[in-house]
Amino acid sequence: MEDFITLSCPTCGAKLEITKDLERFACSHCGQEHIIRRGGGIVSLAPVIGAIGKIQSGVDRTAAELALVRLPREIAELQGGRDRFSAANPEPALNAWPWFCMILGGAIFLVSMVVLLASGKVAIGWPLFSFIALAYGAVKIFYLYPMDKKVWESTVALKLRSLDAQIEKKQTQIKHNQDLLSQ
């Protein structure tokens, strides 16, 4: 006949009979797992979950400490990549040249029309030149620039927003890990 030790479950209070060779078991009433501790003639029960919780807490702290070393480096790499990408793909800007062409073309066209109406003679080159300058300015301002801007928004700006989101996520992770370590 085996020798039994009678203990109470620390979780539910049920009566437990434990053999001397058991190291770990689950309560037949509540299902809670326990580790049997023996030492100095004393036998006690410790919930397995508590031991696992302590181990998990230590693992979480170690992971947080490692993340606080790793994340700033990753943020710096992302920020550097973002800065290089942004510098290589600047936002389209509309300079003064198309406006100058439109104004100059319009002015030359008006002057050549006034001369035509006043004298009846005008060289064909001036109205043609003014029309080309006017057309260039109008196409650049009202068609090409908006198209360049739309393409930039759908590619470069989208990539920049994605990089910004990644950086923000890592900054949030830093804050979370700092909070974890301050507990």
Secondary structure, DSSP 8 states (H G I E B T S, - for coil): ---EEEEE-TTT--EEEEETT-SEEE-TTT--EEEEEEETTEEEEEEHHHHHHHHHHHHHHHHHHHHHHHHHHHHHHHHHHHHHHHHHS------SHHHHHHHHHHHHHHHHHHHHHHHS---THHHHHHHHHHHHHHHIIIIIHHHHHHHHIIIIIHHHHHHHHHHHHHHHHHHHHHHHHH-
